[in-house]
Amino acid sequence: MKTIVSKLAIFLGALMVTGSAMAQWDSQTFGVTASVPRGCLIVVKTQMAFGTLNVTSDTTVESQATFDVTCTNGSGAVSLTFASANGNSPAPASTFKMITGAGTTAAQRLTYELYKADKTTMIAIDTATPFTELVADGTAKSLTINGRIAAAAKKGAMAGTYTDTVTMTATYPAI
């Protein structure tokens, strides 16, 4: 019996030595990083459609487009620039224009103006316009842009479908 207990003690001792050799460990660390770039996402909710125009009417025609704008938290004060696919030429320069056909004659161009939601602050073509209501906090903000075709702009317009594509670009201050 002594022999069995002695052998068992030797076996357990050896097991403990082996176990402690296997229990040695080493640790390392590793870094974890992420980057959130500044930026804005603009989602068009409704297009601006002036409908069928009565060129003999002396009334202004209005329409609007709506958007959701979401800017990264901390992007700063957001400005939007509106550019027309039909550019600043031909004359009148610095005017938003819809065209029909080639748009080479005055009768093929229909000028219009864009305004902020208040309908009084005009938006200049190709110029950054501040939008204080667009707080850069990571949540979507609804934005309405109003359009207006003056009664005089309709006079002499050629029959046809007039189109333009306006590109909105969000800008924010450099860090």
C-alpha positions as a Markdown table, in Angstrom:
| # | Residue | x | y | z |
|---|---|---|---|---|
| 1 | Met | 0.0 | 0.0 | 0.0 |
| 2 | Lys | 2.9 | 2.3 | 0.8 |
| 3 | Thr | 4.2 | 1.6 | -2.6 |
| 4 | Ile | 1.0 | 2.6 | -4.3 |
| 5 | Val | 0.8 | 5.8 | -2.2 |
| 6 | Ser | 4.4 | 6.6 | -3.0 |
| 7 | Lys | 3.9 | 6.0 | -6.7 |
| 8 | Leu | 0.7 | 8.1 | -6.6 |
| 9 | Ala | 2.6 | 10.9 | -4.9 |
| 10 | Ile | 5.4 | 10.8 | -7.4 |
| 11 | Phe | 2.8 | 10.8 | -10.3 |
| 12 | Leu | 0.9 | 13.8 | -8.8 |
| 13 | Gly | 4.1 | 15.7 | -8.3 |
| 14 | Ala | 5.2 | 15.0 | -11.8 |
| 15 | Leu | 1.8 | 16.1 | -13.1 |
| 16 | Met | 2.0 | 19.4 | -11.1 |
| 17 | Val | 5.5 | 20.1 | -12.5 |
| 18 | Thr | 4.2 | 19.4 | -16.0 |
| 19 | Gly | 1.1 | 21.4 | -15.4 |
| 20 | Ser | 3.0 | 24.4 | -14.1 |
| 21 | Ala | 5.2 | 24.2 | -17.2 |
| 22 | Met | 2.1 | 24.3 | -19.4 |
| 23 | Ala | 0.6 | 27.1 | -17.4 |
| 24 | Gln | 3.3 | 29.6 | -18.4 |
| 25 | Trp | 1.8 | 32.3 | -20.6 |
| 26 | Asp | 2.7 | 35.4 | -22.5 |
| 27 | Ser | 0.6 | 38.4 | -23.4 |
| 28 | Gln | 0.6 | 41.0 | -26.1 |
| 29 | Thr | -1.5 | 44.1 | -26.8 |
| 30 | Phe | -2.8 | 45.4 | -30.1 |
| 31 | Gly | -4.3 | 48.7 | -31.0 |
| 32 | Val | -7.9 | 49.3 | -32.2 |
| 33 | Thr | -8.6 | 52.4 | -34.3 |
| 34 | Ala | -11.4 | 53.9 | -36.4 |
| 35 | Ser | -11.7 | 57.0 | -38.5 |
| 36 | Val | -14.9 | 59.0 | -39.1 |
| 37 | Pro | -14.4 | 61.4 | -42.0 |
| 38 | Arg | -16.3 | 64.7 | -42.2 |
| 39 | Gly | -18.9 | 64.7 | -44.8 |
| 40 | Cys | -22.6 | 65.2 | -45.7 |
| 41 | Leu | -25.1 | 62.9 | -47.4 |
| 42 | Ile | -27.9 | 64.6 | -49.4 |
| 43 | Val | -31.0 | 62.6 | -50.3 |
| 44 | Val | -33.5 | 64.1 | -52.7 |
| 45 | Lys | -37.0 | 63.6 | -51.4 |
| 46 | Thr | -39.0 | 65.4 | -54.1 |
| 47 | Gln | -38.0 | 66.9 | -57.5 |
| 48 | Met | -38.8 | 70.5 | -58.5 |
| 49 | Ala | -41.5 | 70.3 | -61.2 |
| 50 | Phe | -43.1 | 73.5 | -62.4 |
| 51 | Gly | -45.7 | 71.7 | -64.5 |
| 52 | Thr | -47.4 | 73.1 | -67.6 |
| 53 | Leu | -46.8 | 76.8 | -68.0 |
| 54 | Asn | -49.3 | 79.3 | -69.3 |
| 55 | Val | -47.0 | 81.7 | -71.2 |
| 56 | Thr | -49.8 | 84.2 | -71.7 |
| 57 | Ser | -50.3 | 84.6 | -67.9 |
| 58 | Asp | -48.8 | 87.4 | -66.0 |
| 59 | Thr | -48.3 | 85.3 | -62.9 |
| 60 | Thr | -45.2 | 83.9 | -61.3 |
| 61 | Val | -45.0 | 80.2 | -61.1 |
| 62 | Glu | -43.5 | 78.5 | -58.0 |
| 63 | Ser | -42.4 | 75.0 | -57.1 |
| 64 | Gln | -40.2 | 73.4 | -54.5 |
| 65 | Ala | -37.9 | 70.4 | -54.0 |
| 66 | Thr | -37.2 | 68.8 | -50.7 |
| 67 | Phe | -34.1 | 67.0 | -49.3 |
| 68 | Asp | -32.7 | 65.3 | -46.3 |
| 69 | Val | -29.2 | 66.4 | -45.4 |
| 70 | Thr | -27.1 | 64.5 | -42.9 |
| 71 | Cys | -23.7 | 65.8 | -41.9 |
| 72 | Thr | -21.1 | 64.2 | -39.7 |
| 73 | Asn | -21.1 | 65.4 | -36.2 |
| 74 | Gly | -18.5 | 68.2 | -35.9 |
| 75 | Ser | -18.4 | 69.1 | -39.6 |
| 76 | Gly | -19.0 | 72.7 | -38.6 |
| 77 | Ala | -21.2 | 75.2 | -40.4 |
| 78 | Val | -22.6 | 73.8 | -43.6 |
| 79 | Ser | -22.9 | 75.7 | -46.8 |
| 80 | Leu | -24.5 | 74.4 | -50.0 |
| 81 | Thr | -23.5 | 75.3 | -53.6 |
| 82 | Phe | -26.0 | 74.9 | -56.4 |
| 83 | Ala | -24.7 | 74.4 | -59.9 |
| 84 | Ser | -26.8 | 74.2 | -63.1 |
| 85 | Ala | -26.1 | 71.6 | -65.8 |
| 86 | Asn | -26.9 | 74.4 | -68.2 |
| 87 | Gly | -24.1 | 76.5 | -66.8 |
| 88 | Asn | -23.7 | 80.3 | -66.7 |
| 89 | Ser | -23.8 | 80.7 | -70.5 |
| 90 | Pro | -25.3 | 81.7 | -72.8 |
| 91 | Ala | -26.6 | 85.0 | -71.3 |
| 92 | Pro | -28.0 | 85.8 | -68.9 |
| 93 | Ala | -25.0 | 84.8 | -66.8 |
| 94 | Ser | -25.4 | 83.7 | -63.2 |
| 95 | Thr | -28.9 | 82.5 | -63.8 |
| 96 | Phe | -30.4 | 79.1 | -63.5 |
| 97 | Lys | -31.8 | 78.0 | -66.9 |
| 98 | Met | -33.9 | 75.1 | -68.1 |
| 99 | Ile | -33.5 | 74.5 | -71.8 |
| 100 | Thr | -35.4 | 72.7 | -74.6 |
| 101 | Gly | -33.7 | 71.4 | -77.7 |
| 102 | Ala | -30.1 | 72.7 | -78.0 |
| 103 | Gly | -30.9 | 75.7 | -75.8 |
| 104 | Thr | -29.0 | 78.0 | -78.2 |
| 105 | Thr | -31.7 | 80.6 | -78.7 |
| 106 | Ala | -33.4 | 82.8 | -76.0 |
| 107 | Ala | -36.7 | 81.1 | -76.9 |
| 108 | Gln | -35.1 | 77.7 | -76.0 |
| 109 | Arg | -34.1 | 78.9 | -72.5 |
| 110 | Leu | -36.4 | 79.4 | -69.5 |
| 111 | Thr | -34.7 | 81.2 | -66.6 |
| 112 | Tyr | -35.7 | 80.5 | -63.0 |
| 113 | Glu | -34.5 | 81.4 | -59.5 |
| 114 | Leu | -33.9 | 79.4 | -56.4 |
| 115 | Tyr | -34.7 | 80.5 | -52.9 |
| 116 | Lys | -34.2 | 79.1 | -49.4 |
| 117 | Ala | -37.3 | 77.9 | -47.5 |
| 118 | Asp | -38.1 | 81.5 | -46.4 |
| 119 | Lys | -38.8 | 82.3 | -50.1 |
| 120 | Thr | -36.9 | 85.6 | -49.7 |
| 121 | Thr | -33.3 | 84.5 | -49.6 |
| 122 | Met | -32.2 | 84.0 | -53.2 |
| 123 | Ile | -29.6 | 81.3 | -53.9 |
| 124 | Ala | -26.9 | 82.4 | -56.3 |
| 125 | Ile | -25.7 | 79.9 | -58.9 |
| 126 | Asp | -22.2 | 78.5 | -58.2 |
| 127 | Thr | -21.9 | 80.3 | -54.9 |
| 128 | Ala | -21.7 | 78.7 | -51.4 |
| 129 | Thr | -24.9 | 79.6 | -49.5 |
| 130 | Pro | -24.8 | 79.1 | -45.7 |
| 131 | Phe | -27.6 | 77.1 | -44.2 |
| 132 | Thr | -27.6 | 77.7 | -40.4 |
| 133 | Glu | -30.5 | 75.2 | -40.0 |
| 134 | Leu | -28.1 | 72.4 | -41.2 |
| 135 | Val | -26.5 | 71.7 | -37.8 |
| 136 | Ala | -23.8 | 69.1 | -38.4 |
| 137 | Asp | -24.8 | 66.6 | -35.6 |
| 138 | Gly | -25.1 | 63.3 | -37.5 |
| 139 | Thr | -28.9 | 63.5 | -37.8 |
| 140 | Ala | -31.0 | 64.2 | -41.0 |
| 141 | Lys | -32.3 | 67.7 | -41.4 |
| 142 | Ser | -35.1 | 68.4 | -43.8 |
| 143 | Leu | -34.4 | 71.1 | -46.3 |
| 144 | Thr | -36.8 | 72.8 | -48.8 |
| 145 | Ile | -35.6 | 74.8 | -51.8 |
| 146 | Asn | -38.2 | 76.9 | -53.6 |
| 147 | Gly | -38.1 | 77.7 | -57.3 |
| 148 | Arg | -39.7 | 80.6 | -59.1 |
| 149 | Ile | -40.2 | 81.4 | -62.8 |
| 150 | Ala | -41.1 | 85.1 | -63.2 |
| 151 | Ala | -44.0 | 86.0 | -65.5 |
| 152 | Ala | -41.6 | 87.8 | -67.9 |
| 153 | Ala | -39.3 | 84.7 | -68.1 |
| 154 | Lys | -42.2 | 82.7 | -69.7 |
| 155 | Lys | -42.9 | 85.2 | -72.4 |
| 156 | Gly | -41.6 | 84.1 | -75.8 |
| 157 | Ala | -40.7 | 80.6 | -74.7 |
| 158 | Met | -40.8 | 78.0 | -77.4 |
| 159 | Ala | -43.1 | 75.0 | -77.0 |
| 160 | Gly | -41.3 | 72.0 | -75.6 |
| 161 | Thr | -40.1 | 70.3 | -72.4 |
| 162 | Tyr | -37.6 | 72.3 | -70.5 |
| 163 | Thr | -35.1 | 70.6 | -68.2 |
| 164 | Asp | -32.1 | 71.4 | -66.0 |
| 165 | Thr | -30.1 | 69.3 | -63.5 |
| 166 | Val | -29.0 | 71.1 | -60.4 |
| 167 | Thr | -26.1 | 69.7 | -58.4 |
| 168 | Met | -26.0 | 70.5 | -54.7 |
| 169 | Thr | -22.5 | 70.3 | -53.1 |
| 170 | Ala | -22.1 | 70.5 | -49.3 |
| 171 | Thr | -19.0 | 72.4 | -48.0 |
| 172 | Tyr | -17.8 | 72.9 | -44.4 |
| 173 | Pro | -14.9 | 74.7 | -42.9 |
| 174 | Ala | -11.4 | 73.2 | -42.8 |
| 175 | Ile | -10.2 | 71.9 | -39.5 |
